[in-house]
Amino acid sequence: MHATIGSTVTISYIGTLDNGRIFDSTEEQGPLTIILGSNQVFAALEAAIIGMAVGEIRNITITAAEAYGPRLEGNLLKVSRDLFPRECELRAGKRLQVQFKGGIERVMQVFEVNDQEITLDGNHPLAGCDLTFALRLDRIA
């Protein structure tokens, strides 16, 4: 039996970046169950699973364009330091929930801090990165 569109499959994987750093893994949370064709994971990952048999292992690379897209300078936002309380610890790498006009909320990461302004990064942390998965198909339901 091989995985096809509409199959409910259970997979295990380790996701790494080009530098070998693990960005995600099913080792701690357990295997992931998805329905192929339901857009629960990247389309390129689904495409790699289709045709696999239970127990089969594949190493695949998903390009940045197929994953979280490129890092965009337009997703950097400079705001006045005065918009944040002085006691608020702001340091590069800190993630903040930011509310925009109309009640739209977005998680952004502090990119740079100085006395006058804060630069926030709205890019996904993995934007611009190719993602490599060591993937095993555990089950087809």
Secondary structure as UniProt FT lines:
FT   TURN            5..6
FT   STRAND          8..16
FT   TURN            18..19
FT   STRAND          22..25
FT   TURN            27..29
FT   STRAND          32..35
FT   TURN            36..37
FT   HELIX           43..49
FT   TURN            50..51
FT   TURN            54..55
FT   STRAND          57..62
FT   HELIX           64..66
FT   TURN            67..68
FT   HELIX           73..75
FT   STRAND          76..80
FT   HELIX           81..83
FT   TURN            86..87
FT   TURN            92..93
FT   STRAND          95..99
FT   HELIX           101..103
FT   STRAND          105..113
FT   STRAND          117..121
FT   TURN            125..128
FT   STRAND          131..140
//
